[in-house]
């Protein structure tokens, strides 16, 4: 999982940026490199992401 790159879309400015899957654990705060808005990866966001990764493997 550590080599998988996830495309993240900022909910505020819609900027897209990449993060490594291993950096996106439940509770992780992700900052948009464009506008600086912070989003917390939590609960079902992480669970849904993990399910999609498992399906693609």
N, CA, C and O of each residue as an XYZ file, in Angstrom:
228
protein
N       0.827     -1.203      0.000
C       0.000      0.000      0.000
C       0.865      1.259      0.000
O       0.403      2.311     -0.442
N       2.067      1.183      0.468
C       2.874      2.389      0.600
C       3.290      3.002     -0.724
O       3.640      4.182     -0.767
N       3.263      2.234     -1.808
C       3.657      2.777     -3.105
C       2.482      3.343     -3.893
O       2.676      3.920     -4.963
N       1.280      3.184     -3.381
C       0.092      3.659     -4.086
C      -0.076      5.154     -3.838
O       0.022      5.622     -2.704
N      -0.331      5.894     -4.912
C      -0.540      7.339     -4.817
C      -2.026      7.621     -4.992
O      -2.656      7.117     -5.922
N      -2.576      8.421     -4.103
C      -3.984      8.779     -4.126
C      -4.112     10.229     -4.571
O      -3.408     11.108     -4.073
N      -5.003     10.467     -5.501
C      -5.284     11.836     -5.941
C      -6.326     12.416     -4.997
O      -7.414     11.859     -4.853
N      -5.998     13.533     -4.354
C      -6.877     14.200     -3.399
C      -7.384     15.486     -4.024
O      -6.617     16.221     -4.645
N      -8.671     15.764     -3.865
C      -9.257     17.011     -4.349
C      -9.638     17.865     -3.152
O     -10.372     17.416     -2.272
N      -9.146     19.086     -3.118
C      -9.453     20.013     -2.031
C     -10.941     20.375     -2.081
O     -11.441     20.779     -3.131
N     -11.650     20.234     -0.962
C     -13.078     20.569     -0.957
C     -13.352     22.075     -1.056
O     -14.474     22.482     -1.359
N     -12.345     22.890     -0.806
C     -12.541     24.343     -0.851
C     -12.252     24.928     -2.233
O     -13.076     25.669     -2.769
N     -11.092     24.605     -2.822
C     -10.703     25.242     -4.084
C     -10.677     24.275     -5.274
O     -10.418     24.694     -6.402
N     -10.940     22.999     -5.034
C     -10.976     21.957     -6.065
C      -9.600     21.647     -6.669
O      -9.517     20.967     -7.692
N      -8.528     22.136     -6.049
C      -7.184     21.798     -6.492
C      -6.954     20.302     -6.279
O      -7.364     19.749     -5.258
N      -6.309     19.655     -7.228
C      -5.990     18.241     -7.108
C      -4.504     18.085     -6.821
O      -3.664     18.741     -7.437
N      -4.194     17.205     -5.872
C      -2.806     16.931     -5.525
C      -2.684     15.483     -5.091
O      -3.674     14.852     -4.721
N      -1.471     14.959     -5.138
C      -1.238     13.552     -4.828
C      -0.662     13.382     -3.434
O       0.131     14.195     -2.960
N      -1.090     12.290     -2.785
C      -0.552     11.887     -1.489
C      -0.325     10.391     -1.535
O      -1.070      9.672     -2.202
N       0.684      9.914     -0.844
C       0.903      8.479     -0.747
C      -0.157      7.895      0.189
O      -0.504      8.495      1.206
N      -0.659      6.720     -0.173
C      -1.708      6.077      0.613
C      -1.282      5.886      2.063
O      -2.106      6.023      2.968
N      -0.018      5.575      2.298
C       0.442      5.355      3.671
C       0.372      6.633      4.519
O       0.407      6.554      5.747
N       0.273      7.805      3.882
C       0.175      9.074      4.604
C      -1.271      9.418      4.958
O      -1.510     10.381      5.687
N      -2.230      8.654      4.460
C      -3.641      9.000      4.623
C      -4.356      8.071      5.594
O      -5.373      7.473      5.244
N      -3.845      7.948      6.785
C      -4.468      7.119      7.809
C      -5.602      7.897      8.477
O      -5.649      9.126      8.413
N      -6.505      7.170      9.111
C      -7.628      7.786      9.818
C      -7.121      8.840     10.803
O      -6.250      8.556     11.626
N      -7.659     10.039     10.721
C      -7.264     11.130     11.600
C      -6.184     12.043     11.043
O      -5.851     13.049     11.670
N      -5.636     11.721      9.898
C      -4.592     12.538      9.282
C      -5.185     13.859      8.792
O      -6.264     13.876      8.201
N      -4.488     14.951      9.033
C      -4.895     16.264      8.526
C      -4.096     16.541      7.265
O      -2.865     16.530      7.276
N      -4.822     16.793      6.170
C      -4.200     17.053      4.869
C      -4.401     18.527      4.535
O      -5.523     19.030      4.583
N      -3.316     19.217      4.197
C      -3.390     20.624      3.807
C      -3.259     20.752      2.297
O      -2.387     20.137      1.685
N      -4.125     21.548      1.708
C      -4.060     21.809      0.276
C      -2.835     22.679     -0.003
O      -2.666     23.718      0.635
N      -1.984     22.276     -0.938
C      -0.804     23.082     -1.245
C      -1.131     24.402     -1.939
O      -0.292     25.302     -1.977
N      -2.339     24.531     -2.487
C      -2.716     25.761     -3.184
C      -3.340     26.793     -2.243
O      -2.871     27.929     -2.171
N      -4.405     26.400     -1.518
C      -5.122     27.380     -0.689
C      -4.858     27.225      0.806
O      -5.198     28.109      1.592
N      -4.251     26.103      1.200
C      -3.924     25.889      2.603
C      -5.068     25.331      3.438
O      -4.899     25.102      4.635
N      -6.235     25.108      2.825
C      -7.370     24.549      3.558
C      -6.984     23.180      4.107
O      -6.293     22.406      3.444
N      -7.436     22.889      5.325
C      -7.099     21.621      5.968
C      -8.331     20.729      6.032
O      -9.425     21.173      6.377
N      -8.126     19.458      5.689
C      -9.178     18.464      5.735
C      -8.669     17.287      6.548
O      -7.529     16.854      6.381
N      -9.516     16.771      7.428
C      -9.147     15.612      8.223
C      -9.693     14.360      7.570
O     -10.885     14.269      7.274
N      -8.816     13.398      7.348
C      -9.234     12.096      6.833
C      -9.794     11.348      8.031
O      -9.083     11.111      9.007
N     -11.078     10.975      7.961
C     -11.682     10.330      9.122
C     -12.777      9.350      8.727
O     -13.344      9.405      7.636
N     -13.040      8.471      9.645
C     -14.150      7.534      9.549
C     -14.335      6.908      8.186
O     -13.447      6.225      7.677
N     -15.505      7.149      7.594
C     -15.859      6.480      6.341
C     -15.000      6.931      5.169
O     -14.885      6.191      4.192
N     -14.392      8.113      5.224
C     -13.507      8.547      4.135
C     -12.358      7.551      3.990
O     -12.042      7.110      2.885
N     -11.745      7.206      5.104
C     -10.619      6.282      5.082
C     -11.094      4.870      4.758
O     -10.467      4.169      3.964
N     -12.196      4.454      5.368
C     -12.722      3.109      5.125
C     -13.086      2.915      3.662
O     -12.745      1.888      3.076
N     -13.772      3.882      3.060
C     -14.143      3.793      1.650
C     -12.905      3.756      0.760
O     -12.859      3.006     -0.216
N     -11.900      4.568      1.098
C     -10.664      4.603      0.324
C      -9.982      3.238      0.392
O      -9.501      2.728     -0.620
N      -9.943      2.647      1.590
C      -9.303      1.348      1.767
C     -10.030      0.275      0.968
O      -9.389     -0.571      0.346
N     -11.361      0.299      0.976
C     -12.149     -0.680      0.215
C     -11.856     -0.559     -1.277
O     -11.695     -1.572     -1.958
N     -11.785      0.660     -1.790
C     -11.485      0.868     -3.205
C     -10.077      0.387     -3.544
O      -9.855     -0.168     -4.620
N      -9.135      0.594     -2.643
C      -7.770      0.125     -2.879
C      -7.741     -1.405     -2.895
O      -7.063     -2.008     -3.726
N      -8.476     -2.024     -1.976
C      -8.500     -3.479     -1.906
C      -9.106     -4.070     -3.184
O      -8.637     -5.099     -3.670
N     -10.130     -3.435     -3.721
C     -10.771     -3.920     -4.944
C      -9.843     -3.828     -6.152
O      -9.882     -4.677     -7.043
N      -9.007     -2.787     -6.170
C      -8.133     -2.584     -7.322
C      -6.874     -3.447     -7.272
O      -6.130     -3.508     -8.250
N      -6.634     -4.101     -6.165
C      -5.422     -4.935     -6.012
C      -5.609     -6.289     -6.636
O      -4.698     -7.115     -6.601
